[in-house]
Amino acid sequence: MIPLPSRTPPLPGETFPSYLDRVCASLALPISLTTLLYRLGLQDTDLATDVLSSNGLMLSPMLLKNAAYVLRLDEERICPMLLSSYDGTVLDLQGLDPENPQSLRRVAMREWAYMVGSHYCPACLNDDQAWRLAWKLPFTFACERHQALLNDTCPQCARRSGNIREDLGGAPSYVAQKRRPGYCMNPPATGVADIGRGAQPCGQDLGAVPQLDLRDAGRLLGTQRHLNEVMEAGVDQHSGLSSLEYLRASRSLCALMMYVAEPSDLCDLPPLVLKAFADHAEERNRRLELRREERAAGVIRRGPAIHVYGAVPTSAALMAALLPQAVEILTPIRSGVLDPAELSEKLQPFIRRLRDREQGKLRLVAQNFHFTGALLQGFTRTLDDQGGFNHRLGMQSRHAAGSAGYTFTDHHVPQLLWENEFLLNFRPLFGDTDMLESTLRRVCSAALVRLVLKTDWLGACNALEFPVTFATGACNKAMGVINNLQNASAFAEALHDLAGRLGALPSKANFHARRFALRTFMELSSADWDDLVFETSARPGKNAGKRRHAAVFIWEKVTGGDSKLAPALRGMTPGPARDMYVRFLKQDMGTLGSALMDRAFQLAAALDAGHPELMLDFPEKR
């Protein structure tokens, strides 16, 4: 490692590849980029074929030390030039391996970062020829300094800007030639490029390219200013979200709008920016219509019609159209807290469009658009209001006993609604649905918890320890079935009748306390199993698996829980684990069933002294 003869100071916000280009151009003796990368220890040879597409994303501690020594810089001056400097505040780069192109694509799609290519500000390049790191984020669509929209392509070669070779996976282009900072070094336009050693880059002076003036677009500049403040501070003061959470929610909202919004949903935008979204919406609608026509003609196509959360949009104008709306949705009326009810109201126009487009398949929306946190709660509340739970099924229903509520808590509701109660009063209301009985019993229990807690599906599922996705999945699908069959009133009547009878019981089983006490009940002890085998004359077989399945059976009976959520099956592959448990029930319960039920009764009495019964069935309807 030999230090360079002179030191070129990096510019504020500059990327590492841009800095290396300027270093090459500033040396008295011209050297190629590959030679510099080799001398820095960033590649094993000075061959162009060894240049990585991940150039400038991150450096290992050893490479960082070597580069700092050769460039005559402190390591602290190099770190801010790498995309990894955003890790944990703007991006989550977990799983990124610079030497694995597949990991680059996965992280880029998940985090919406430009691993390859970049936006650019012609005015900035004209000033100092330095490419900014922030331009590699879709959240940077405008230049605050010059009050102008960023560009995303070179007008001469019509290629994505960033001096890249798409045919080499995004590696720097023309690395063996002298660098020209501020000029386009992409290959020329298709059909123009020469082949071999005589090939020359595009050569467009990017500092002379026109850009859209945004001085009269206060809404766009205000949005960019706010996003810059969030990324710099690490937190959004208005919503209380960390910058990572805030930008994750912004991505989800932008993806939602790209999939379902129309130009009329986005207001107060410059004509060129609005046209960028209108062109996107026109192409999206054309593809959806084509898919509908093909399906009507009997053509079967695989995969989704459109990747609703796919590759990061590379159009600065398109992001300029989407981000103001996203920021306004995430800006609460009362600063410092993001209210799900307020979010729900703001999301309703898009949810109505989604309902028309998805035709009842809204249960997948939260997963498709990566909704989390308050955004997920707001979305769930929006679906609740659309489905009419609060008015037709909740405490405002005409079947409710009164506004005071009911005298039981969520602790008194099992994960699976009592089987006799479900089969008699609820199962007929779901018609011929393909939903599993265990899933419907979970939904009915969640609905009962909603009444007593006066909460949404997400809150009810949290109380019953269901997965978060169950709230936006099965619960909303089941309510859709009820509404489509016009059984909402009958469901409300059955639900409130059950709530009244449960509240009137003099003593109630505490299913929550039982689940908590058995949260580590993974298997029967060896001594208990030996006693069970001796008592029933059962064949011990492979007792490790049978001891675990016996624990699942007892847990299910004592807690009223769903066996798929039993601690003994936690961490196992769901399908095979469930199949093995079903096989145990078929093969061994004839011999072990009575003895296991006795142990379940004994355990319930020990855990829940206030109600020492299993309460497998609910008292008959009055």
Disulfide bonds with the S-S distance in Angstrom:
none
